[in-house]
Amino acid sequence: MTAGGEAVAGMDKAVEKAIECMWERYNEPLSLAEMASCAGLSRFHFARRFRDETGTTPGRFLAAVRIHRAGLLLRDTAMSVTEVASAVGYGSPGSFTSCFTAGVGLPPGRFRRLPRTGGFEPPGARPAGRTGTGAVAGTIGLPEGRGNARVFLGAFPTPVLRHPPVAWMVVDVPSGRPACYRLADVPEGTWYLHAVGEADGVGPDPSSRRHSLVARNDAVPVSEDAVTSAAVRLHRPRPVDPPVLLALPDLEPPPALTGGGCPVIGSHPKAAV
C-alpha cells in the first residue's frame, strides 16, 4: 500500500522518497537516520524539510502509518491483535493496543467490530454552550468532477487526524457548489481544522468511481464568543498527507441534495473531557 493520491507539483521529492520508505518498511524499527538516508539528506535537513512539507515529524508520521495499516489488517484479515501488533512493528501487544486506542479512539477489538460503512460517533461530548468557546465558519468545496459528498469536519490539536477532536460536525456538500458550515463550541486556542469525506463521481454509475477526500487548515485561531472564518477545500489524499486515524461516522455520500443556499446537516458540537 502507498500513502495514496496523485503526485503534487512542487512536492519535495526527497520527502516523498522517505514517505515511500515508511509505507514499505513500517514493520521495521526505522530510525531517523534511516529515514533521512532514504531521502538522501542529513538528519537535520531531513527533519526540517519533512516537517515543512507534511506539518508533522517523521516519527509521528511513521507512527500514523503503522496505526493506519493496523486498522486495515484488523478489518480485512482474521489476524489476532497480537499478530497485527507484530506485523506493524510493535514488540508488545499492550503498547500497540494503547497506541491504537489513543489514535483511533477505540481499542482494536471494538474497532474490528465496526461496520465498514462507519457509524461510529467520536466520544467525548460536552454540553453545548459552555464558556470559553467560539466558532469556526465558512465553506466546504469539492474538487471538480465529484458528485455529492458527506464530510466529517473537526477541530484537532494535532496535524494528524487522530482522537480526540475538540469539536466536530458532519456536512453534506452538493456537487458543483460549496456548502456552508458553522462549527460551534470550539474551545479558545489555535487548532488544526481537518476534513475527510467520501464523494461519488458523476455520470452513469457514479458510486463505481467513489473517492476519499481530505483537507487540513493549519493554525486556525479561536477566541471566546468570536467566529473565525476558514474556507475548506477538499482534495484527493497526497503522499504528504498523514493517514487518517480517527474512527469516523458513516460518510456514505447522500444520493441527492435539494434546495438552495448552503445546506448543513448533523451538527454535533463535541469536545474532549
C-alpha beads as a LAMMPS data file, in Angstrom:
LAMMPS data file: protein, C-alpha beads

273 atoms
272 bonds

1 atom types
1 bond types

-500.0 500.0 xlo xhi
-500.0 500.0 ylo yhi
-500.0 500.0 zlo zhi

Masses

1 110.0

Atoms # bond

1 1 1 0.000 0.000 0.000
2 1 1 1.138 3.533 -0.638
3 1 1 0.235 6.759 1.048
4 1 1 -2.308 7.253 -1.753
5 1 1 -3.246 10.094 -4.021
6 1 1 -1.722 11.647 -7.058
7 1 1 1.633 13.364 -7.285
8 1 1 1.683 17.041 -6.371
9 1 1 3.535 19.639 -8.400
10 1 1 6.368 21.099 -6.370
11 1 1 6.304 18.392 -3.714
12 1 1 9.673 17.758 -2.089
13 1 1 10.940 14.626 -3.854
14 1 1 13.314 13.774 -1.001
15 1 1 10.438 13.813 1.485
16 1 1 8.317 11.787 -0.925
17 1 1 11.048 9.109 -1.067
18 1 1 11.153 8.961 2.732
19 1 1 7.377 8.538 2.900
20 1 1 7.517 5.748 0.332
21 1 1 10.131 4.097 2.542
22 1 1 7.824 4.379 5.576
23 1 1 4.924 2.712 3.753
24 1 1 7.200 -0.072 2.519
25 1 1 9.075 -0.660 5.816
26 1 1 6.572 0.353 8.507
27 1 1 7.061 -3.000 10.258
28 1 1 10.761 -2.247 10.821
29 1 1 12.256 -0.141 13.647
30 1 1 13.133 2.721 11.315
31 1 1 15.372 5.339 12.893
32 1 1 15.535 8.993 11.921
33 1 1 18.928 8.307 10.344
34 1 1 17.499 5.503 8.195
35 1 1 14.565 7.658 7.061
36 1 1 16.968 10.506 6.247
37 1 1 19.090 8.043 4.273
38 1 1 16.023 7.073 2.218
39 1 1 15.609 10.772 1.434
40 1 1 19.318 11.254 0.674
41 1 1 19.601 14.003 3.299
42 1 1 21.346 14.625 6.604
43 1 1 19.174 14.031 9.676
44 1 1 18.955 17.749 10.457
45 1 1 17.913 18.845 6.967
46 1 1 15.595 15.875 6.567
47 1 1 13.718 16.559 9.816
48 1 1 13.257 20.236 8.907
49 1 1 12.163 19.613 5.323
50 1 1 9.862 16.773 6.344
51 1 1 8.029 18.944 8.870
52 1 1 7.788 21.821 6.402
53 1 1 6.215 19.518 3.824
54 1 1 3.892 17.371 5.978
55 1 1 3.205 19.503 9.049
56 1 1 4.453 16.820 11.435
57 1 1 7.656 14.999 12.404
58 1 1 8.959 11.868 10.667
59 1 1 8.434 9.806 13.818
60 1 1 4.809 10.851 14.201
61 1 1 4.125 10.291 10.506
62 1 1 5.591 6.781 10.745
63 1 1 3.509 6.070 13.861
64 1 1 0.380 7.149 11.959
65 1 1 1.292 4.863 9.046
66 1 1 1.639 1.909 11.431
67 1 1 -1.712 2.523 13.123
68 1 1 -3.425 3.053 9.761
69 1 1 -2.036 -0.230 8.444
70 1 1 -3.094 -1.955 11.658
71 1 1 -6.658 -0.763 11.113
72 1 1 -6.693 -2.266 7.627
73 1 1 -5.376 -5.583 8.928
74 1 1 -7.973 -5.670 11.700
75 1 1 -10.780 -5.132 9.202
76 1 1 -9.530 -7.186 6.265
77 1 1 -7.892 -10.214 7.890
78 1 1 -8.512 -12.720 10.662
79 1 1 -5.153 -11.960 12.294
80 1 1 -5.194 -11.723 16.081
81 1 1 -4.403 -8.445 17.803
82 1 1 -1.017 -9.867 18.793
83 1 1 -0.278 -10.815 15.172
84 1 1 -1.369 -7.380 13.945
85 1 1 0.823 -5.674 16.531
86 1 1 3.860 -7.632 15.335
87 1 1 3.003 -7.077 11.663
88 1 1 3.095 -3.278 12.060
89 1 1 6.281 -3.138 14.102
90 1 1 5.161 -3.248 17.738
91 1 1 7.074 -5.567 20.056
92 1 1 4.340 -5.600 22.686
93 1 1 0.590 -6.163 22.158
94 1 1 -0.035 -3.935 25.177
95 1 1 1.848 -0.958 23.765
96 1 1 0.153 -1.479 20.399
97 1 1 -3.302 -1.527 21.993
98 1 1 -2.529 1.676 23.923
99 1 1 -1.226 3.491 20.823
100 1 1 -4.070 2.256 18.630
101 1 1 -6.729 3.287 21.152
102 1 1 -5.142 6.711 21.649
103 1 1 -5.082 7.425 17.921
104 1 1 -8.302 5.810 16.719
105 1 1 -10.489 6.384 19.768
106 1 1 -11.377 2.687 20.091
107 1 1 -9.456 -0.408 21.203
108 1 1 -8.545 -2.845 18.398
109 1 1 -11.252 -5.379 19.268
110 1 1 -14.072 -2.850 19.193
111 1 1 -12.698 -1.228 16.045
112 1 1 -12.763 -4.623 14.329
113 1 1 -16.494 -4.940 15.064
114 1 1 -17.400 -1.617 13.432
115 1 1 -19.369 -1.845 10.175
116 1 1 -17.299 -0.983 7.125
117 1 1 -19.530 1.994 6.431
118 1 1 -18.633 3.582 9.762
119 1 1 -21.460 4.630 12.031
120 1 1 -19.201 5.420 14.975
121 1 1 -19.509 8.811 16.632
122 1 1 -16.300 10.120 18.228
123 1 1 -16.759 10.132 22.020
124 1 1 -16.031 12.922 24.463
125 1 1 -19.144 15.074 24.209
126 1 1 -19.513 18.085 26.464
127 1 1 -22.626 20.244 26.750
128 1 1 -23.098 22.842 24.043
129 1 1 -22.964 26.471 25.086
130 1 1 -20.088 26.082 27.554
131 1 1 -18.000 29.157 28.339
132 1 1 -14.629 29.964 26.783
133 1 1 -15.644 28.882 23.288
134 1 1 -16.037 30.398 19.863
135 1 1 -16.871 29.096 16.409
136 1 1 -15.310 28.460 13.022
137 1 1 -17.430 29.081 9.929
138 1 1 -17.001 29.145 6.184
139 1 1 -17.494 26.986 3.111
140 1 1 -16.505 23.452 2.144
141 1 1 -15.718 22.856 -1.519
142 1 1 -15.080 19.720 -3.580
143 1 1 -12.684 19.100 -6.478
144 1 1 -14.158 19.352 -9.967
145 1 1 -15.821 16.238 -11.308
146 1 1 -17.085 14.999 -7.961
147 1 1 -20.670 14.226 -7.047
148 1 1 -22.293 14.810 -3.692
149 1 1 -20.109 14.188 -0.646
150 1 1 -20.620 13.661 3.061
151 1 1 -17.814 15.314 5.005
152 1 1 -16.593 14.978 8.578
153 1 1 -15.179 18.282 9.806
154 1 1 -13.427 18.751 13.138
155 1 1 -11.003 20.881 15.117
156 1 1 -7.987 18.971 16.412
157 1 1 -4.857 19.732 18.447
158 1 1 -2.510 17.900 16.024
159 1 1 -1.700 17.884 12.287
160 1 1 -2.607 14.167 12.243
161 1 1 -6.348 13.473 12.220
162 1 1 -6.428 11.390 15.379
163 1 1 -8.517 11.086 18.515
164 1 1 -9.859 13.302 20.037
165 1 1 -11.456 16.219 18.194
166 1 1 -12.321 19.216 20.339
167 1 1 -15.396 19.853 18.172
168 1 1 -16.870 18.171 15.115
169 1 1 -19.790 18.004 12.727
170 1 1 -20.927 16.292 9.514
171 1 1 -21.777 18.331 6.409
172 1 1 -23.409 17.239 3.151
173 1 1 -21.730 19.016 0.232
174 1 1 -23.581 19.126 -3.107
175 1 1 -21.872 18.539 -6.415
176 1 1 -20.752 21.691 -8.200
177 1 1 -21.178 24.182 -5.377
178 1 1 -19.809 24.688 -1.864
179 1 1 -21.684 24.065 1.377
180 1 1 -21.622 26.424 4.323
181 1 1 -20.696 25.203 7.780
182 1 1 -20.565 26.600 11.307
183 1 1 -18.526 24.564 13.787
184 1 1 -19.762 25.704 17.192
185 1 1 -18.453 25.366 20.756
186 1 1 -14.779 25.229 19.775
187 1 1 -12.575 25.948 22.817
188 1 1 -10.346 29.000 22.753
189 1 1 -6.964 28.260 21.219
190 1 1 -5.303 27.518 17.900
191 1 1 -6.394 24.344 16.156
192 1 1 -5.938 22.250 13.044
193 1 1 -9.150 22.084 11.030
194 1 1 -9.401 18.631 9.451
195 1 1 -11.947 17.397 6.926
196 1 1 -12.415 13.956 5.417
197 1 1 -15.193 12.775 3.152
198 1 1 -16.440 10.337 0.571
199 1 1 -17.585 11.620 -2.822
200 1 1 -19.128 9.865 -5.796
201 1 1 -18.094 10.574 -9.348
202 1 1 -20.554 11.948 -11.890
203 1 1 -22.297 10.313 -14.823
204 1 1 -23.541 6.721 -15.124
205 1 1 -22.975 4.607 -12.014
206 1 1 -21.137 7.348 -10.073
207 1 1 -20.624 5.140 -6.982
208 1 1 -18.222 2.976 -9.031
209 1 1 -15.817 5.925 -9.010
210 1 1 -16.056 6.874 -5.356
211 1 1 -13.070 8.687 -3.893
212 1 1 -11.875 9.654 -0.456
213 1 1 -11.119 13.336 0.038
214 1 1 -9.209 15.205 2.745
215 1 1 -8.275 18.736 3.759
216 1 1 -6.366 20.442 6.548
217 1 1 -6.223 24.092 7.573
218 1 1 -3.345 24.844 9.959
219 1 1 -3.211 27.390 12.772
220 1 1 -6.905 28.301 12.946
221 1 1 -7.315 30.682 15.927
222 1 1 -10.496 30.632 18.006
223 1 1 -11.436 33.313 20.539
224 1 1 -14.278 33.332 23.046
225 1 1 -17.608 34.490 21.578
226 1 1 -15.999 35.144 18.183
227 1 1 -16.331 33.482 14.783
228 1 1 -13.208 32.619 12.785
229 1 1 -13.594 32.369 9.016
230 1 1 -11.966 29.394 7.284
231 1 1 -12.632 28.059 3.788
232 1 1 -12.065 24.308 3.403
233 1 1 -11.150 22.834 0.017
234 1 1 -11.020 19.045 -0.191
235 1 1 -8.626 17.127 -2.435
236 1 1 -7.566 13.555 -3.116
237 1 1 -5.102 12.308 -0.477
238 1 1 -1.482 13.105 -1.360
239 1 1 1.652 11.257 -0.231
240 1 1 2.485 14.112 2.158
241 1 1 -0.905 13.921 3.902
242 1 1 -0.654 11.878 7.127
243 1 1 -3.143 8.980 7.133
244 1 1 -6.475 9.429 8.907
245 1 1 -6.557 7.513 12.188
246 1 1 -9.788 8.537 13.915
247 1 1 -12.737 6.150 13.628
248 1 1 -15.333 8.179 11.739
249 1 1 -19.121 8.317 11.406
250 1 1 -20.854 6.904 8.349
251 1 1 -19.765 9.013 5.362
252 1 1 -21.869 7.337 2.679
253 1 1 -22.497 10.113 0.114
254 1 1 -26.105 11.295 0.002
255 1 1 -27.943 10.209 -3.173
256 1 1 -29.467 13.631 -3.760
257 1 1 -29.400 17.111 -2.298
258 1 1 -32.139 19.618 -2.957
259 1 1 -32.715 23.250 -2.140
260 1 1 -30.535 26.298 -2.446
261 1 1 -28.028 28.038 -0.252
262 1 1 -25.578 26.090 1.885
263 1 1 -27.232 23.026 3.428
264 1 1 -25.634 21.849 6.671
265 1 1 -26.704 18.671 8.441
266 1 1 -25.847 16.736 11.530
267 1 1 -24.233 19.412 13.675
268 1 1 -22.595 17.678 16.615
269 1 1 -20.574 20.001 18.886
270 1 1 -18.105 17.737 20.675
271 1 1 -15.083 18.246 22.874
272 1 1 -12.603 16.172 24.819
273 1 1 -13.270 15.991 28.528

Bonds

1 1 1 2
2 1 2 3
3 1 3 4
4 1 4 5
5 1 5 6
6 1 6 7
7 1 7 8
8 1 8 9
9 1 9 10
10 1 10 11
11 1 11 12
12 1 12 13
13 1 13 14
14 1 14 15
15 1 15 16
16 1 16 17
17 1 17 18
18 1 18 19
19 1 19 20
20 1 20 21
21 1 21 22
22 1 22 23
23 1 23 24
24 1 24 25
25 1 25 26
26 1 26 27
27 1 27 28
28 1 28 29
29 1 29 30
30 1 30 31
31 1 31 32
32 1 32 33
33 1 33 34
34 1 34 35
35 1 35 36
36 1 36 37
37 1 37 38
38 1 38 39
39 1 39 40
40 1 40 41
41 1 41 42
42 1 42 43
43 1 43 44
44 1 44 45
45 1 45 46
46 1 46 47
47 1 47 48
48 1 48 49
49 1 49 50
50 1 50 51
51 1 51 52
52 1 52 53
53 1 53 54
54 1 54 55
55 1 55 56
56 1 56 57
57 1 57 58
58 1 58 59
59 1 59 60
60 1 60 61
61 1 61 62
62 1 62 63
63 1 63 64
64 1 64 65
65 1 65 66
66 1 66 67
67 1 67 68
68 1 68 69
69 1 69 70
70 1 70 71
71 1 71 72
72 1 72 73
73 1 73 74
74 1 74 75
75 1 75 76
76 1 76 77
77 1 77 78
78 1 78 79
79 1 79 80
80 1 80 81
81 1 81 82
82 1 82 83
83 1 83 84
84 1 84 85
85 1 85 86
86 1 86 87
87 1 87 88
88 1 88 89
89 1 89 90
90 1 90 91
91 1 91 92
92 1 92 93
93 1 93 94
94 1 94 95
95 1 95 96
96 1 96 97
97 1 97 98
98 1 98 99
99 1 99 100
100 1 100 101
101 1 101 102
102 1 102 103
103 1 103 104
104 1 104 105
105 1 105 106
106 1 106 107
107 1 107 108
108 1 108 109
109 1 109 110
110 1 110 111
111 1 111 112
112 1 112 113
113 1 113 114
114 1 114 115
115 1 115 116
116 1 116 117
117 1 117 118
118 1 118 119
119 1 119 120
120 1 120 121
121 1 121 122
122 1 122 123
123 1 123 124
124 1 124 125
125 1 125 126
126 1 126 127
127 1 127 128
128 1 128 129
129 1 129 130
130 1 130 131
131 1 131 132
132 1 132 133
133 1 133 134
134 1 134 135
135 1 135 136
136 1 136 137
137 1 137 138
138 1 138 139
139 1 139 140
140 1 140 141
141 1 141 142
142 1 142 143
143 1 143 144
144 1 144 145
145 1 145 146
146 1 146 147
147 1 147 148
148 1 148 149
149 1 149 150
150 1 150 151
151 1 151 152
152 1 152 153
153 1 153 154
154 1 154 155
155 1 155 156
156 1 156 157
157 1 157 158
158 1 158 159
159 1 159 160
160 1 160 161
161 1 161 162
162 1 162 163
163 1 163 164
164 1 164 165
165 1 165 166
166 1 166 167
167 1 167 168
168 1 168 169
169 1 169 170
170 1 170 171
171 1 171 172
172 1 172 173
173 1 173 174
174 1 174 175
175 1 175 176
176 1 176 177
177 1 177 178
178 1 178 179
179 1 179 180
180 1 180 181
181 1 181 182
182 1 182 183
183 1 183 184
184 1 184 185
185 1 185 186
186 1 186 187
187 1 187 188
188 1 188 189
189 1 189 190
190 1 190 191
191 1 191 192
192 1 192 193
193 1 193 194
194 1 194 195
195 1 195 196
196 1 196 197
197 1 197 198
198 1 198 199
199 1 199 200
200 1 200 201
201 1 201 202
202 1 202 203
203 1 203 204
204 1 204 205
205 1 205 206
206 1 206 207
207 1 207 208
208 1 208 209
209 1 209 210
210 1 210 211
211 1 211 212
212 1 212 213
213 1 213 214
214 1 214 215
215 1 215 216
216 1 216 217
217 1 217 218
218 1 218 219
219 1 219 220
220 1 220 221
221 1 221 222
222 1 222 223
223 1 223 224
224 1 224 225
225 1 225 226
226 1 226 227
227 1 227 228
228 1 228 229
229 1 229 230
230 1 230 231
231 1 231 232
232 1 232 233
233 1 233 234
234 1 234 235
235 1 235 236
236 1 236 237
237 1 237 238
238 1 238 239
239 1 239 240
240 1 240 241
241 1 241 242
242 1 242 243
243 1 243 244
244 1 244 245
245 1 245 246
246 1 246 247
247 1 247 248
248 1 248 249
249 1 249 250
250 1 250 251
251 1 251 252
252 1 252 253
253 1 253 254
254 1 254 255
255 1 255 256
256 1 256 257
257 1 257 258
258 1 258 259
259 1 259 260
260 1 260 261
261 1 261 262
262 1 262 263
263 1 263 264
264 1 264 265
265 1 265 266
266 1 266 267
267 1 267 268
268 1 268 269
269 1 269 270
270 1 270 271
271 1 271 272
272 1 272 273
